[in-house]
Amino acid sequence: MLYGTAKVIVEHIAEGQPYSQVKKVYSVNIVYFDLGQGDDYVYRGTTTFVGIHNNRELELSEKQKELFQKSSVSDLYPEYFVIKTNRFDEVAKDRLDEWIYFLKMAEIKEEFTAKGLKAASQKLDILKLDPADRKAYDRYMEVQRSDASFVETVQLEITAAVKEALKTNTEKIVENALRQGATREFAAEVTGLSFQEVAEIAARLGL
C-alpha cells in the first residue's frame, strides 16, 4: 500500500514542480483475506502528527491552508482504505456496503442505488463470458465501432459538401448581383456575407 501510493505521487509530479503541487492520493485496497487483526470490514488510515509532550495535533498555519487549499495536515497525506470483504456480513446498510456486497458476491440487488454499480456489473458480465463468447462480443463491438466511424465520416463529408454548395451558390448570387449593377453593400446585405468577403469576390471577378 505504501509503495503504491509513493509510486503514484512520484509519477504524477512533473520535474521542477514545487511540492505544493503533490496531489492527495486515496489508496483503496480490497482484500479477500484477513489483513491484520480486527472485526470490522472497512478501515480508514490517515497521517497525523501529535506532540509527544502535550498530546496536541500539529496543525497547518493560515498561510499553509491558503497555499495548499487544505484545512488539516492529514489532508495533505495519502489516505488509506482497507476493505475486508470476508468480514462483510452481506447486509448492505448504505451505498458503500452495496459496493462491498458487489465485490464479495459478484452480483447487484435491484434495490441498490450506489453510483457506478450498474456499469461495473456490465463490465463483470463481459469478463465472466467464456473465451468463445468473449471473442464474439469483441467482434460485435468492433463492428459497432466501425459502423459508428463510417456514419461519422459520412456525416462530415455531407456537411462539408453542403457548406461548399452553399458557399458556391452564395458567391454566384453575389456575382450576378454585381454584374447587374448592385453595390457591394447591397450584395453583402442580401447574402449575409461581410463587405470584405463581397469585395474579395468582386476582386476575383474583376468587378
N, C-alpha and C positions, 0 to 999 in steps of 0.2 A: 504494500500500500504506500509506504513512504517513498520507495523507488519510483513508483508510477507517478505520484504527484510531483516529485522533484523533476522527473523527465519532462512532464508536461510544461512545467514552468520554464525550464531551460530552453525547450524547443520553441516556445511561443513568445520569447522576448528577443527583439532584434539587437544586433550588435550596436553598441553605443547608446542604447536607450537607458534612461535612468531607472533605478529600481522602483521608483514610484509607479512605473507602468506595469509592474508584475500583476497579473490578473488573479483574482480569487479562484481557487480550484476546489471543486466538490468531488470527492472520491467516494463513489458508491460501489460497495463490494457485496455481491450476492454470493453467499456460501451455502452449501448443502451439507455441511458437517459442523461439528462443534469447534468453533474458533475461539479458544479461551473458555472460561467458565462463566456461566450466567444463565438465568432462566428467562430473560426477555428475548424477543426476536428481532428488535431493532435497536441498535446502539449508535449514538452520535458522539463524535470526538472533536474537540476544538483545542486551540492553543491559547493558554493564558499564562501570565506571569504574576506570581504572588510573592509579596515581600516575606522573607524568612523571619523577620523580626516583628513586623506589625500585622502580618497576615492580610494586608490590603492589596488589592489587584492593581497592577500597573495600567495606567490609562493613557490615552492619546492627548496631546496638548491641543488647544484650539487651532493652532496653525497646522498641526498634522491632520486634524479632522478635515480642514479645508483642502489640504494638499491631496489626501488620499480619498476624500469623499466617503469616509467611513467614520463610525461612531465609537468603535472599540478596537483594541489590539487584535482580538480574536477574528475580527472581520478581515484582517489582512492575510491571515494564515490559512492554509488548506483546512477544509472541514471534511471529516470522515464519517461515513455511514456504513455500518455493517448490518446486513440483513441476513438473519439466520433462518432460512426457510424451514429447516427441520424442526424449529421450535414453534413455528406458527401453528395455531390450533384450527386453522381452516375456517374461522369465523371472521368475515370481513366487517369490521366496525366503522371504517372510514375509507376514503379513496386510496390512501397508502396501502391499507390492508387488501384492497381489491387488486392492486398490482402484485402484492406478495402472494395472494391466492393464485393469480395467473402464473406467476413464476414457479410456484410449487406444483400446481395441479395441471398446468398447461391447458386451461380452459377458462372461459368467462361466463359468468351467470348473466341472465338477461337484465337483471336489475342493476348491474354495475354501471357506473357513470363516470369513472375516472378518465381524464383526458388522455387520449393516445392509445387506450386499450384496444379499441376496435381495429386500428391499423396494425398494432402488434400482433393481434390474433390472426389477421390475414397473412402477415409475414410468416407466422408459425405454421399455419396451414400449408403454405408453399413448401417450407422446409421439411415438413413431415411427409411430403409426397415421395413415392418410391422413385428410383432413378429414371425409369421409363416415362412415368407421368411427369416428372420434373423436366425432362428434356422436351416433352411435348408442350408443356406450359411455356418453357423458354422460347420455343419456336413460335408459338402463338403470339407471345409478347413482342417478338422481333418483327413478325408480320404486322402487328398493330402499330409499332413504331415506324415501320417502313411506310405503311399506308398513311399515317398521320403526316410524315415528312413529305410524301407525294402531294397530299392535299394542300399542305402549307406552301409548297413550291408552286403549285398551280395557281393558288390564290395570289401569290406575289406576282407571278407572271401576268395574270389577268389584270390586277391592279395597275401594274406598270403599263400594260397595253392601253388601258382605259385612260390613264393620265396622259400618255403620249398622244392618243387620239384627240382628247380634249384640247391639249396644247396646240396640236396641228390645226384643229378646227378653229380655235380662238385666233391663231395667227392669220388664218385665211380670212376671218371676219375683219380683222384689223387691216389686212392688205386691201380688201375690197372697199372698206370704208375710206381709206386714204386715197385710193385710186379715183374714187368718186368725189374727191374734194373735201372730205371731212377733216376736221382739225385733229391733231394728236390728242388734245384734251378730250374731245368728243369720243374718239376711239377708246381711250382709256376708261372713260365713264361707262360706256355701254358694254364693254367686255370685262370690266373688273380688274384689268391689268394696271400696273403702275405707269405713270407717264414715262419713266425711264425705260420700262420694257417696251412700250409702244415706240419710243424713239429708237431703240435698238433694232426693232423690226423694220422701221422705216429706213434706217440706215442701210440694212442688208438689201432692201429692195431699191435703194437709190431714190427714195421719195422724200 
